[in-house]
Amino acid sequence: MSNSSEIDFNLIVNDILKNDKFINLKYERHHGISRMDHSLHVARITFLACKKMHVEKIEEVTRAALLHDFFVSSEINKRAFIAHPELALKNACTEFALNDMQKNIIESHMFPVSVKMPKCKESFLVSLIDKIVSVYEMMKYKIPIELGAILLFVINFLAIQRYL
């Protein structure tokens, strides 16, 4: 991201990044990194895509993209995968003023897994970017960590077998 784009992005999201509840997302694991980092990746790519596509409501879309996973694990049960957009929306509405488009972006970002359907092109855009970023993060961070753990287990198991 160029310096001017980074400044523009930071001006749009600065108040969210200073929010105490949002800051707690840096302690939540998500795709092998923190949920805060994941949300920032989605928001930055959304911001750049909106600039490239000349989306009029770039600030609103970028902010909603940053808030799309605004929940902590202790707030949910095992249904997190499907239910978390509702909780993220509730938390975002509690902390920030959102318009209808932003609410739809957050509640429908899991489409087609979630029951909420995107109602505008911006919602489809954030949903798509979230999926692309998630796959990238899983491939870069989570899968190598899990494969490394499995490999260490196998090596330890073989070493133990050798001495038995």
Phi, psi and omega in degrees: 000134180291164181300317180293323177294321179296319178296314178302313180300312182297323177296324182289321189251000187306315182293326178293317182294342178265355182288127184302317180294321179292322180302329179298341179295342179288349178260001181259128179277138183204115180058030178089357177227188178279154177296329176296313179297319177300313181297322176295319177300312180298316182294318180295316180291323176298314178303311181294320179296319179296320177296314182296323183268003179056044177289130184294320187261050186300321181295312182296319181293316180298316180296317179296322178298320179293329184268002189297335179238041186277074177206159175246151187302328182293346181275352187228172176249202184293347179278016187308319185304318183266324188271347188295332177300323178296316180291319177300318179296315180301313180296317180297318179293329179290325187261335187221155175278124181237144173269176183299322179297315180297319178299317180293323177302313182291313186285342183249009185294345178265007180303136010267005180291319180278165182277342180279127181266139174300135182255355181213165183297329179294324177293318176298320181298310181295320178301315179295314181297319178301318180292318179297312180297319180298315178297315179301312181296320178299315182291323184278321189248304191287310183298315177299323178295314181294319178296321177298318179295318178296316179298316177298320178299313182297317179297315178297318179299314179295321179295318178296318181298326181294326183267356179276000000 
